Amino acid sequence: MKLLFKKITSHPLIFGSLIIFLGSIISSFLNFLSNLFVTRNLSVADYGAIASLFSVATLFGFIISAFVPTIIKFASDSFATKNLAAVKALYKKIFFLFFVFGFSIFSFFSLFSKQIGAFFNIQQYQLIPLIGLMSLFGCLFLINTSIIQAKLSFGYLTFINFLASLIKLAFFALFILIGYGLTGIMWANLLSTVIPYMISFIPISFIFKSYDVTETVRLKKIISYGVPASLSAIAFTSFTTMDILLVKHFFNPHDAGLYAGVSLVGRVIFFLTAPVSTVMFPLVIQKKAQNEKYHTIFELALFLVVVASIGLSIFYYLFPVFTIEFFIKNKEYLNASYLLSLFAVFASIYAILSILINYFLSIGKTKIFIPVLTGAILQIIFIQFFHKNLLEVLLVSIFTTGLLLIVLLLYYLKTRHYEK
């Protein structure tokens, strides 16, 4: 039994996933405490405003975060061949592009804060420039964490995420207790990005060293992979963001707050299974670059996510009231408890899609952006027409992601057959 346990835990996918999973559990607990402070000290309408503000930040961060797979892809290839000079060259070029883009986002939010606030029914439009500042530092932070992930330094990646959650909790509690409310929450999120960003330079300090070999990064090669990969990432993230934004647009603040709160509980399924995808992506890239077998890593990752998602969905179905009361200490959210089991289905499909999309991108199958983007657009169009109630909106999301899941599974079976 000990030998079997040692063999299982020594597998790089399982070991790396366990590290990130355990770190995620701790970080999730800290984030849970943060949300506890928010939900207990803000009205449902104010919580809806916070969810909308963060959704806006996520929406405009789509483009830059979508380049993460590209950074990991090229950095992992270089780490596989121990070419640190190539990693440094990649970092320098990406840093310049990300800084320019992040500063542009900050300028956009600062100049058009009133218009953005009016569209999303956010009265505290003066907070919107802070979203731009969060996006700027978030852009730069993503470069460092991507390099760390590509380096397979999952322990340090876990530590940084833990630190970000701890800082957020500390400042959430501080700012709320001294009465800063929404403003304090926004500043707390900004600080939880800036401080870990500074610390994230420690494991990638090699980028400041000089190398004898002059390396150049072929921009054409990066673009040919990066554009479709980025479109895939943008479209994929859209599935769990656009529904919240459209609900905020079509429904009253109270209902939008209920939807955002129960959606957060449902997405715990994805948060708990996300470490598997995080570890699988660079592992498959490096295995493929070294001409080693990589299919078993994907199949194991898919198995782990499917089993965990089914188990958690069953629990949500059997104990909806307990689950909501555990995560959100506000009985008002129980009015939307009937949605929880369906949110679990949606989150499970989303988690499985994450494994499939990351697998295809890791082996260079970038054309998957076509069905992923199509599915995201269909979700937006269908919600525009079908939003009589919150249930209808959720059913649209399940339908569009379920359809995409079938398409990608068929594509995997097709590509696997040809590779044999």
MARROLO-898995 format. One record per residue (C-alpha): residue in three letters; z, x, y. Coordinates in Angstrom, 1 decimal. Each point is the difference from the previous one (the first is absolute). Layout:
residu->ala; Z->Z; X->X; Y->Y .
...
END
This chain:
residu->met; Z->0.0; X->0.0; Y->0.0 .
residu->lys; Z->0.8; X->2.8; Y->2.4 .
residu->leu; Z->-3.2; X->1.7; Y->-0.8 .
residu->leu; Z->-2.0; X->-3.2; Y->0.7 .
residu->phe; Z->1.9; X->-0.5; Y->3.2 .
residu->lys; Z->-0.7; X->3.6; Y->1.1 .
residu->lys; Z->-3.7; X->-0.4; Y->-0.9 .
residu->ile; Z->-0.3; X->-3.2; Y->2.0 .
residu->thr; Z->1.8; X->1.2; Y->3.1 .
residu->ser; Z->-1.8; X->3.3; Y->0.0 .
residu->his; Z->-3.4; X->-1.7; Y->0.4 .
residu->pro; Z->-1.0; X->0.8; Y->3.6 .
residu->leu; Z->-0.9; X->-3.7; Y->0.8 .
residu->ile; Z->3.3; X->-1.3; Y->-1.3 .
residu->phe; Z->2.1; X->2.8; Y->1.4 .
residu->gly; Z->-1.6; X->-0.1; Y->3.4 .
residu->ser; Z->0.2; X->-3.8; Y->0.0 .
residu->leu; Z->3.7; X->0.1; Y->-0.9 .
residu->ile; Z->0.8; X->2.3; Y->2.9 .
residu->ile; Z->-1.8; X->-2.2; Y->2.5 .
residu->phe; Z->1.3; X->-3.2; Y->-1.7 .
residu->leu; Z->3.6; X->1.1; Y->0.2 .
residu->gly; Z->-0.6; X->1.2; Y->3.6 .
residu->ser; Z->-1.7; X->-3.3; Y->0.8 .
residu->ile; Z->3.0; X->-1.9; Y->-1.5 .
residu->ile; Z->2.3; X->1.8; Y->2.4 .
residu->ser; Z->-2.4; X->-0.4; Y->2.9 .
residu->ser; Z->-0.6; X->-3.6; Y->-0.9 .
residu->phe; Z->3.8; X->-0.6; Y->0.0 .
residu->leu; Z->0.3; X->1.6; Y->3.5 .
residu->asn; Z->-3.0; X->-2.1; Y->1.2 .
residu->phe; Z->1.7; X->-3.1; Y->-1.5 .
residu->leu; Z->3.1; X->0.8; Y->2.1 .
residu->ser; Z->-2.3; X->0.4; Y->3.0 .
residu->asn; Z->-1.6; X->-3.4; Y->-0.6 .
residu->leu; Z->3.5; X->-1.4; Y->-0.6 .
residu->phe; Z->1.0; X->1.0; Y->3.5 .
residu->val; Z->-3.2; X->-1.5; Y->1.4 .
residu->thr; Z->0.1; X->-3.3; Y->-1.8 .
residu->arg; Z->3.7; X->-0.5; Y->0.7 .
residu->asn; Z->-0.2; X->0.8; Y->3.7 .
residu->leu; Z->-3.4; X->-1.5; Y->0.9 .
residu->ser; Z->-1.3; X->-3.5; Y->-0.1 .
residu->val; Z->-2.7; X->-1.0; Y->-2.4 .
residu->ala; Z->-2.5; X->-0.2; Y->2.9 .
residu->asp; Z->1.0; X->3.5; Y->1.2 .
residu->tyr; Z->-0.4; X->1.4; Y->-3.5 .
residu->gly; Z->-3.5; X->-1.5; Y->0.0 .
residu->ala; Z->-0.7; X->1.8; Y->3.2 .
residu->ile; Z->1.2; X->3.3; Y->-1.6 .
residu->ala; Z->-2.1; X->-0.6; Y->-3.0 .
residu->ser; Z->-3.0; X->-0.6; Y->2.2 .
residu->leu; Z->0.6; X->3.1; Y->2.1 .
residu->phe; Z->0.2; X->2.1; Y->-3.1 .
residu->ser; Z->-3.1; X->-1.7; Y->-1.5 .
residu->val; Z->-1.9; X->0.8; Y->3.2 .
residu->ala; Z->1.2; X->3.6; Y->-0.3 .
residu->thr; Z->-1.2; X->0.0; Y->-3.6 .
residu->leu; Z->-3.3; X->-1.6; Y->0.9 .
residu->phe; Z->-0.9; X->2.6; Y->2.5 .
residu->gly; Z->1.3; X->2.8; Y->-2.2 .
residu->phe; Z->-2.4; X->-1.1; Y->-2.7 .
residu->ile; Z->-2.8; X->2.3; Y->1.1 .
residu->ile; Z->2.0; X->3.2; Y->0.1 .
residu->ser; Z->2.1; X->-0.7; Y->-3.1 .
residu->ala; Z->-3.2; X->-0.8; Y->-1.8 .
residu->phe; Z->-0.8; X->3.7; Y->0.2 .
residu->val; Z->3.0; X->0.9; Y->-2.1 .
residu->pro; Z->-1.9; X->-0.1; Y->-3.4 .
residu->thr; Z->-2.6; X->2.3; Y->1.6 .
residu->ile; Z->2.6; X->2.6; Y->1.0 .
residu->ile; Z->1.7; X->-0.2; Y->-3.4 .
residu->lys; Z->-3.4; X->0.2; Y->-1.8 .
residu->phe; Z->-1.2; X->3.2; Y->1.7 .
residu->ala; Z->3.5; X->1.6; Y->0.2 .
residu->ser; Z->0.6; X->-0.7; Y->-3.7 .
residu->asp; Z->-3.3; X->1.6; Y->-0.9 .
residu->ser; Z->1.0; X->3.1; Y->2.0 .
residu->phe; Z->3.5; X->0.2; Y->-1.5 .
residu->ala; Z->-1.5; X->-0.3; Y->-3.5 .
residu->thr; Z->-2.0; X->3.2; Y->0.7 .
residu->lys; Z->2.9; X->1.6; Y->1.9 .
residu->asn; Z->-2.1; X->0.2; Y->3.2 .
residu->leu; Z->2.6; X->-0.3; Y->2.7 .
residu->ala; Z->-2.4; X->1.3; Y->2.7 .
residu->ala; Z->-2.1; X->-3.1; Y->-0.7 .
residu->val; Z->3.0; X->-2.3; Y->0.4 .
residu->lys; Z->0.9; X->1.6; Y->3.3 .
residu->ala; Z->-3.6; X->-0.4; Y->1.3 .
residu->leu; Z->0.1; X->-3.7; Y->-1.1 .
residu->tyr; Z->3.3; X->-0.5; Y->1.8 .
residu->lys; Z->-1.2; X->1.5; Y->3.3 .
residu->lys; Z->-3.1; X->-2.2; Y->0.1 .
residu->ile; Z->1.9; X->-3.2; Y->-1.0 .
residu->phe; Z->2.8; X->0.7; Y->2.4 .
residu->phe; Z->-2.3; X->0.0; Y->3.0 .
residu->leu; Z->-1.8; X->-3.2; Y->-1.1 .
residu->phe; Z->3.3; X->-1.8; Y->-0.7 .
residu->phe; Z->1.5; X->1.0; Y->3.3 .
residu->val; Z->-3.0; X->-1.2; Y->2.0 .
residu->phe; Z->0.0; X->-3.3; Y->-1.9 .
residu->gly; Z->3.7; X->-0.5; Y->0.2 .
residu->phe; Z->0.0; X->0.6; Y->3.8 .
residu->ser; Z->-2.8; X->-2.5; Y->0.4 .
residu->ile; Z->2.0; X->-2.6; Y->-1.9 .
residu->phe; Z->3.0; X->0.7; Y->2.3 .
residu->ser; Z->-2.2; X->-0.4; Y->3.1 .
residu->phe; Z->-1.5; X->-3.2; Y->-1.3 .
residu->phe; Z->3.4; X->-1.6; Y->-0.7 .
residu->ser; Z->1.2; X->1.1; Y->3.5 .
residu->leu; Z->-3.0; X->-1.4; Y->1.9 .
residu->phe; Z->-0.4; X->-3.3; Y->-1.9 .
residu->ser; Z->3.6; X->-0.8; Y->-0.9 .
residu->lys; Z->-0.1; X->-3.5; Y->1.7 .
residu->gln; Z->-3.2; X->-1.0; Y->-1.7 .
residu->ile; Z->1.2; X->1.1; Y->-3.4 .
residu->gly; Z->3.3; X->-1.8; Y->0.5 .
residu->ala; Z->-1.8; X->-3.2; Y->1.0 .
residu->phe; Z->-2.3; X->0.0; Y->-3.0 .
residu->phe; Z->2.8; X->0.4; Y->-2.5 .
residu->asn; Z->2.5; X->-2.2; Y->1.9 .
residu->ile; Z->2.3; X->2.9; Y->0.7 .
residu->gln; Z->1.9; X->-0.6; Y->3.2 .
residu->gln; Z->1.6; X->3.5; Y->0.1 .
residu->tyr; Z->-3.3; X->1.7; Y->0.9 .
residu->gln; Z->1.8; X->2.9; Y->1.7 .
residu->leu; Z->0.9; X->1.2; Y->-3.5 .
residu->ile; Z->-3.6; X->0.3; Y->-1.1 .
residu->pro; Z->-0.6; X->3.5; Y->1.5 .
residu->leu; Z->2.8; X->1.2; Y->-2.3 .
residu->ile; Z->-2.2; X->-1.1; Y->-2.9 .
residu->gly; Z->-2.7; X->2.4; Y->1.4 .
residu->leu; Z->2.6; X->2.8; Y->0.2 .
residu->met; Z->1.1; X->-0.7; Y->-3.6 .
residu->ser; Z->-3.7; X->0.1; Y->-1.0 .
residu->leu; Z->-0.5; X->3.4; Y->1.6 .
residu->phe; Z->2.9; X->1.7; Y->-1.8 .
residu->gly; Z->-0.8; X->-2.0; Y->-3.1 .
residu->cys; Z->-3.5; X->1.5; Y->0.0 .
residu->leu; Z->1.3; X->3.6; Y->0.1 .
residu->phe; Z->2.7; X->-0.8; Y->-2.5 .
residu->leu; Z->-2.6; X->-1.2; Y->-2.5 .
residu->ile; Z->-1.7; X->3.3; Y->0.0 .
residu->asn; Z->3.1; X->1.9; Y->-1.1 .
residu->thr; Z->1.1; X->-2.6; Y->-2.6 .
residu->ser; Z->-3.6; X->0.0; Y->-1.4 .
residu->ile; Z->0.0; X->3.8; Y->-0.4 .
residu->ile; Z->3.5; X->-0.2; Y->-1.6 .
residu->gln; Z->-1.2; X->-2.6; Y->-2.5 .
residu->ala; Z->-3.2; X->2.0; Y->-0.8 .
residu->lys; Z->2.3; X->3.0; Y->-0.6 .
residu->leu; Z->1.9; X->-2.1; Y->-2.6 .
residu->ser; Z->3.2; X->0.6; Y->1.9 .
residu->phe; Z->1.3; X->-3.4; Y->-0.9 .
residu->gly; Z->3.7; X->1.0; Y->0.4 .
residu->tyr; Z->-0.5; X->0.9; Y->3.6 .
residu->leu; Z->-2.2; X->-3.0; Y->0.7 .
residu->thr; Z->2.9; X->-2.2; Y->-1.4 .
residu->phe; Z->2.5; X->1.8; Y->2.2 .
residu->ile; Z->-2.1; X->-0.6; Y->3.2 .
residu->asn; Z->-0.4; X->-3.7; Y->-0.8 .
residu->phe; Z->3.8; X->-0.2; Y->-0.7 .
residu->leu; Z->0.7; X->1.7; Y->3.4 .
residu->ala; Z->-2.3; X->-2.4; Y->1.8 .
residu->ser; Z->1.8; X->-3.0; Y->-1.5 .
residu->leu; Z->3.4; X->1.4; Y->0.8 .
residu->ile; Z->-0.9; X->0.7; Y->3.6 .
residu->lys; Z->-1.5; X->-3.5; Y->0.3 .
residu->leu; Z->3.2; X->-1.6; Y->-1.3 .
residu->ala; Z->2.3; X->2.1; Y->2.2 .
residu->phe; Z->-1.9; X->-0.8; Y->3.2 .
residu->phe; Z->-0.6; X->-3.7; Y->-1.0 .
residu->ala; Z->3.8; X->-0.4; Y->-0.3 .
residu->leu; Z->0.7; X->1.9; Y->3.2 .
residu->phe; Z->-2.6; X->-1.8; Y->2.2 .
residu->ile; Z->0.8; X->-3.4; Y->-1.4 .
residu->leu; Z->3.8; X->0.4; Y->0.4 .
residu->ile; Z->-0.4; X->1.1; Y->3.6 .
residu->gly; Z->-2.2; X->-3.0; Y->0.7 .
residu->tyr; Z->-3.5; X->1.5; Y->0.4 .
residu->gly; Z->-1.6; X->-2.5; Y->-2.5 .
residu->leu; Z->-3.8; X->0.2; Y->-0.4 .
residu->thr; Z->-0.3; X->3.0; Y->2.3 .
residu->gly; Z->2.6; X->2.0; Y->-2.0 .
residu->ile; Z->-1.8; X->-0.9; Y->-3.2 .
residu->met; Z->-3.3; X->1.4; Y->1.3 .
residu->trp; Z->1.6; X->3.2; Y->1.2 .
residu->ala; Z->1.8; X->0.4; Y->-3.3 .
residu->asn; Z->-3.3; X->-0.1; Y->-1.8 .
residu->leu; Z->-1.5; X->2.5; Y->2.3 .
residu->leu; Z->2.9; X->2.5; Y->-0.6 .
residu->ser; Z->-0.2; X->-0.6; Y->-3.7 .
residu->thr; Z->-3.5; X->1.4; Y->0.2 .
residu->val; Z->0.4; X->2.9; Y->2.5 .
residu->ile; Z->3.0; X->1.7; Y->-1.6 .
residu->pro; Z->-1.3; X->0.1; Y->-3.6 .
residu->tyr; Z->-3.4; X->1.1; Y->1.4 .
residu->met; Z->1.6; X->3.1; Y->1.4 .
residu->ile; Z->1.8; X->0.8; Y->-3.3 .
residu->ser; Z->-3.2; X->-0.6; Y->-2.1 .
residu->phe; Z->-1.4; X->3.4; Y->1.2 .
residu->ile; Z->2.4; X->1.9; Y->-2.2 .
residu->pro; Z->-1.8; X->-0.4; Y->-3.4 .
residu->ile; Z->-3.4; X->0.6; Y->1.6 .
residu->ser; Z->1.0; X->3.0; Y->2.1 .
residu->phe; Z->-2.9; X->1.9; Y->-1.6 .
residu->ile; Z->-2.4; X->-1.6; Y->2.5 .
residu->phe; Z->1.4; X->2.3; Y->2.7 .
residu->lys; Z->-0.7; X->3.1; Y->-2.0 .
residu->ser; Z->-3.1; X->2.2; Y->0.4 .
residu->tyr; Z->-2.6; X->0.4; Y->-2.8 .
residu->asp; Z->-2.5; X->2.7; Y->-0.6 .
residu->val; Z->-2.7; X->-2.5; Y->-1.1 .
residu->thr; Z->-1.6; X->-2.1; Y->2.7 .
residu->glu; Z->-0.4; X->-3.5; Y->-1.3 .
residu->thr; Z->-2.1; X->-2.8; Y->1.5 .
residu->val; Z->0.2; X->-3.6; Y->-0.7 .
residu->arg; Z->-3.3; X->-1.8; Y->-0.5 .
residu->leu; Z->0.3; X->-3.0; Y->2.2 .
residu->lys; Z->-3.0; X->-1.7; Y->-1.7 .
residu->lys; Z->1.8; X->0.1; Y->-3.3 .
residu->ile; Z->3.2; X->-1.4; Y->1.4 .
residu->ile; Z->-1.9; X->-2.8; Y->1.7 .
residu->ser; Z->-2.0; X->-0.9; Y->-3.1 .
residu->tyr; Z->3.3; X->-0.5; Y->-1.9 .
residu->gly; Z->2.3; X->-1.0; Y->2.9 .
residu->val; Z->-2.0; X->-2.9; Y->1.5 .
residu->pro; Z->-0.2; X->-2.2; Y->-3.2 .
residu->ala; Z->3.5; X->1.1; Y->-1.1 .
residu->ser; Z->1.4; X->-0.9; Y->3.4 .
residu->leu; Z->-1.8; X->-3.4; Y->-0.1 .
residu->ser; Z->1.6; X->-0.6; Y->-3.4 .
residu->ala; Z->3.5; X->0.8; Y->1.3 .
residu->ile; Z->-0.4; X->-2.1; Y->3.1 .
residu->ala; Z->-1.3; X->-3.0; Y->-2.0 .
residu->phe; Z->2.7; X->0.4; Y->-2.6 .
residu->thr; Z->2.9; X->0.1; Y->2.6 .
residu->ser; Z->-1.6; X->-3.0; Y->1.8 .
residu->phe; Z->0.9; X->-2.2; Y->-3.0 .
residu->thr; Z->3.7; X->0.2; Y->0.8 .
residu->thr; Z->-0.3; X->0.2; Y->3.8 .
residu->met; Z->-2.6; X->-2.5; Y->1.2 .
residu->asp; Z->1.7; X->-2.9; Y->-1.7 .
residu->ile; Z->3.2; X->0.6; Y->2.0 .
residu->leu; Z->-2.0; X->0.4; Y->3.2 .
residu->leu; Z->-2.0; X->-3.2; Y->-0.6 .
residu->val; Z->3.1; X->-1.9; Y->-0.9 .
residu->lys; Z->1.6; X->1.1; Y->3.2 .
residu->his; Z->-3.2; X->-1.1; Y->1.8 .
residu->phe; Z->-0.4; X->-3.5; Y->-1.7 .
residu->phe; Z->3.7; X->-1.0; Y->-0.5 .
residu->asn; Z->3.1; X->-0.4; Y->2.1 .
residu->pro; Z->2.4; X->2.9; Y->0.4 .
residu->his; Z->2.5; X->-1.5; Y->-2.5 .
residu->asp; Z->-2.5; X->-0.5; Y->-2.8 .
residu->ala; Z->-1.6; X->3.4; Y->0.7 .
residu->gly; Z->3.5; X->1.6; Y->-0.3 .
residu->leu; Z->0.6; X->-1.8; Y->-3.3 .
residu->tyr; Z->-3.3; X->1.3; Y->-1.4 .
residu->ala; Z->0.6; X->3.5; Y->1.2 .
residu->gly; Z->3.5; X->0.1; Y->-1.5 .
residu->val; Z->-0.9; X->-1.3; Y->-3.5 .
residu->ser; Z->-3.1; X->2.2; Y->0.1 .
residu->leu; Z->2.2; X->3.0; Y->0.5 .
residu->val; Z->2.1; X->-1.0; Y->-3.1 .
residu->gly; Z->-3.2; X->-0.5; Y->-2.1 .
residu->arg; Z->-1.4; X->3.3; Y->1.0 .
residu->val; Z->3.1; X->1.7; Y->-1.5 .
residu->ile; Z->-2.0; X->0.0; Y->-3.2 .
residu->phe; Z->-2.7; X->2.2; Y->1.6 .
residu->phe; Z->2.5; X->2.3; Y->1.6 .
residu->leu; Z->1.8; X->0.6; Y->-3.3 .
residu->thr; Z->-3.3; X->0.8; Y->-1.9 .
residu->ala; Z->-1.7; X->1.9; Y->2.8 .
residu->pro; Z->1.5; X->3.4; Y->-1.1 .
residu->val; Z->-2.2; X->-0.1; Y->-3.1 .
residu->ser; Z->-3.2; X->-0.2; Y->2.1 .
residu->thr; Z->1.3; X->2.7; Y->2.4 .
residu->val; Z->0.5; X->2.5; Y->-2.9 .
residu->met; Z->-3.1; X->-1.0; Y->-1.9 .
residu->phe; Z->-2.5; X->0.6; Y->2.8 .
residu->pro; Z->0.4; X->3.8; Y->0.5 .
residu->leu; Z->0.6; X->0.5; Y->-3.7 .
residu->val; Z->-3.3; X->-1.5; Y->-0.9 .
residu->ile; Z->-1.8; X->2.0; Y->2.7 .
residu->gln; Z->1.5; X->3.3; Y->-1.2 .
residu->lys; Z->-0.7; X->-0.8; Y->-3.7 .
residu->lys; Z->-3.6; X->-0.8; Y->0.8 .
residu->ala; Z->-0.4; X->3.1; Y->2.1 .
residu->gln; Z->1.3; X->2.1; Y->-2.9 .
residu->asn; Z->-2.3; X->-1.8; Y->-2.5 .
residu->glu; Z->3.0; X->-1.4; Y->-1.9 .
residu->lys; Z->0.5; X->-3.6; Y->-1.4 .
residu->tyr; Z->1.1; X->-2.4; Y->2.7 .
residu->his; Z->-0.7; X->-3.5; Y->-1.5 .
residu->thr; Z->3.4; X->-0.1; Y->-1.8 .
residu->ile; Z->1.8; X->0.5; Y->3.3 .
residu->phe; Z->-1.8; X->-3.0; Y->1.5 .
residu->glu; Z->0.6; X->-2.2; Y->-3.1 .
residu->leu; Z->3.7; X->0.9; Y->-0.1 .
residu->ala; Z->0.3; X->-0.7; Y->3.7 .
residu->leu; Z->-1.6; X->-3.4; Y->-0.5 .
residu->phe; Z->2.2; X->-0.8; Y->-2.9 .
residu->leu; Z->3.2; X->0.9; Y->1.9 .
residu->val; Z->-1.0; X->-2.2; Y->3.0 .
residu->val; Z->-1.1; X->-3.0; Y->-2.1 .
residu->val; Z->3.2; X->0.0; Y->-2.0 .
residu->ala; Z->2.3; X->0.4; Y->3.0 .
residu->ser; Z->-1.9; X->-2.7; Y->2.0 .
residu->ile; Z->0.1; X->-2.5; Y->-2.8 .
residu->gly; Z->3.7; X->0.5; Y->-0.5 .
residu->leu; Z->0.8; X->-0.3; Y->3.7 .
residu->ser; Z->-2.2; X->-3.1; Y->0.4 .
residu->ile; Z->1.8; X->-1.7; Y->-2.8 .
residu->phe; Z->3.4; X->0.8; Y->1.7 .
residu->tyr; Z->-1.3; X->-1.4; Y->3.3 .
residu->tyr; Z->-1.2; X->-3.2; Y->-1.7 .
residu->leu; Z->3.3; X->-0.6; Y->-1.8 .
residu->phe; Z->2.4; X->1.0; Y->2.9 .
residu->pro; Z->-1.8; X->-0.7; Y->3.3 .
residu->val; Z->3.1; X->-1.1; Y->1.9 .
residu->phe; Z->2.1; X->3.0; Y->-1.2 .
residu->thr; Z->-2.9; X->2.4; Y->0.8 .
residu->ile; Z->-0.4; X->-1.3; Y->3.6 .
residu->glu; Z->3.8; X->0.0; Y->0.6 .
residu->phe; Z->0.2; X->3.5; Y->-1.4 .
residu->phe; Z->-2.6; X->1.5; Y->2.3 .
residu->ile; Z->0.4; X->-2.2; Y->3.1 .
residu->lys; Z->3.4; X->-1.2; Y->0.8 .
residu->asn; Z->-1.2; X->-3.1; Y->1.9 .
residu->lys; Z->0.0; X->-3.3; Y->-1.8 .
residu->glu; Z->-2.7; X->-1.3; Y->2.4 .
residu->tyr; Z->-2.6; X->2.0; Y->-2.1 .
residu->leu; Z->0.8; X->-2.1; Y->-3.0 .
residu->asn; Z->-2.2; X->-2.7; Y->1.5 .
residu->ala; Z->-2.9; X->2.1; Y->-1.1 .
residu->ser; Z->1.4; X->0.9; Y->-3.4 .
residu->tyr; Z->-2.8; X->-2.0; Y->-1.7 .
residu->leu; Z->-2.4; X->2.7; Y->1.1 .
residu->leu; Z->1.8; X->2.9; Y->-1.6 .
residu->ser; Z->-1.4; X->-0.2; Y->-3.5 .
residu->leu; Z->-3.5; X->-0.1; Y->1.4 .
residu->phe; Z->0.7; X->2.9; Y->2.3 .
residu->ala; Z->1.1; X->1.9; Y->-3.1 .
residu->val; Z->-3.4; X->-0.7; Y->-1.6 .
residu->phe; Z->-1.8; X->1.1; Y->3.2 .
residu->ala; Z->2.1; X->3.2; Y->0.1 .
residu->ser; Z->-0.6; X->0.8; Y->-3.7 .
residu->ile; Z->-3.8; X->-0.3; Y->0.4 .
residu->tyr; Z->0.3; X->2.1; Y->3.1 .
residu->ala; Z->1.9; X->2.7; Y->-1.9 .
residu->ile; Z->-2.5; X->0.1; Y->-2.8 .
residu->leu; Z->-2.8; X->0.2; Y->2.5 .
residu->ser; Z->1.7; X->3.0; Y->1.6 .
residu->ile; Z->-0.2; X->1.9; Y->-3.3 .
residu->leu; Z->-3.7; X->-0.9; Y->-0.6 .
residu->ile; Z->-1.1; X->0.8; Y->3.6 .
residu->asn; Z->1.8; X->3.3; Y->0.1 .
residu->tyr; Z->-1.3; X->1.0; Y->-3.4 .
residu->phe; Z->-3.6; X->-0.7; Y->1.0 .
residu->leu; Z->0.4; X->2.0; Y->3.3 .
residu->ser; Z->1.7; X->2.9; Y->-1.9 .
residu->ile; Z->-3.1; X->0.4; Y->-2.2 .
residu->gly; Z->-2.5; X->-0.4; Y->2.9 .
residu->lys; Z->-1.1; X->-3.6; Y->-0.7 .
residu->thr; Z->-0.1; X->-0.9; Y->3.7 .
residu->lys; Z->-2.4; X->-2.9; Y->-0.3 .
residu->ile; Z->2.9; X->-2.2; Y->-0.9 .
residu->phe; Z->0.5; X->-0.5; Y->3.7 .
residu->ile; Z->-2.7; X->-2.7; Y->-0.2 .
residu->pro; Z->1.9; X->-2.5; Y->-2.2 .
residu->val; Z->3.4; X->0.9; Y->1.6 .
residu->leu; Z->-1.3; X->-0.6; Y->3.5 .
residu->thr; Z->-1.8; X->-3.2; Y->-1.1 .
residu->gly; Z->3.2; X->-1.3; Y->-1.4 .
residu->ala; Z->2.0; X->0.8; Y->3.2 .
residu->ile; Z->-2.6; X->-1.8; Y->2.1 .
residu->leu; Z->0.0; X->-3.0; Y->-2.3 .
residu->gln; Z->3.8; X->-0.3; Y->0.3 .
residu->ile; Z->-0.3; X->-0.1; Y->3.8 .
residu->ile; Z->-2.9; X->-2.5; Y->0.0 .
residu->phe; Z->1.7; X->-2.3; Y->-2.5 .
residu->ile; Z->3.4; X->0.0; Y->1.9 .
residu->gln; Z->-1.9; X->-1.0; Y->3.1 .
residu->phe; Z->-1.2; X->-3.1; Y->-1.8 .
residu->phe; Z->3.0; X->-0.7; Y->-2.4 .
residu->his; Z->3.3; X->0.2; Y->1.8 .
residu->lys; Z->1.4; X->-3.5; Y->-0.1 .
residu->asn; Z->3.3; X->1.4; Y->-1.2 .
residu->leu; Z->1.5; X->3.3; Y->-1.1 .
residu->leu; Z->-0.7; X->-0.7; Y->-3.7 .
residu->glu; Z->-3.7; X->-0.3; Y->0.7 .
residu->val; Z->0.0; X->3.3; Y->1.8 .
residu->leu; Z->1.7; X->1.7; Y->-2.9 .
residu->leu; Z->-2.3; X->-1.5; Y->-2.6 .
residu->val; Z->-3.0; X->1.4; Y->2.0 .
residu->ser; Z->1.5; X->3.5; Y->-0.3 .
residu->ile; Z->0.6; X->-0.3; Y->-3.7 .
residu->phe; Z->-3.5; X->-1.3; Y->-0.6 .
residu->thr; Z->-1.8; X->2.8; Y->2.0 .
residu->thr; Z->2.1; X->2.8; Y->-1.5 .
residu->gly; Z->-0.2; X->-1.4; Y->-3.5 .
residu->leu; Z->-3.8; X->-0.2; Y->0.3 .
residu->leu; Z->-0.1; X->3.7; Y->1.1 .
residu->leu; Z->2.2; X->1.0; Y->-2.9 .
residu->ile; Z->-2.4; X->-1.5; Y->-2.5 .
residu->val; Z->-2.9; X->1.8; Y->1.7 .
residu->leu; Z->1.7; X->3.4; Y->-0.1 .
residu->leu; Z->1.2; X->-0.3; Y->-3.6 .
residu->leu; Z->-3.6; X->-0.8; Y->-1.0 .
residu->tyr; Z->-1.2; X->3.0; Y->2.0 .
residu->tyr; Z->2.6; X->2.2; Y->-1.8 .
residu->leu; Z->-1.1; X->-1.1; Y->-3.4 .
residu->lys; Z->-3.6; X->0.6; Y->1.0 .
residu->thr; Z->0.6; X->3.6; Y->1.3 .
residu->arg; Z->2.3; X->0.8; Y->-2.9 .
residu->his; Z->-2.8; X->-1.0; Y->-2.5 .
residu->tyr; Z->-2.6; X->2.2; Y->1.7 .
residu->glu; Z->2.4; X->3.0; Y->0.1 .
residu->lys; Z->0.5; X->-0.3; Y->-3.8 .
END
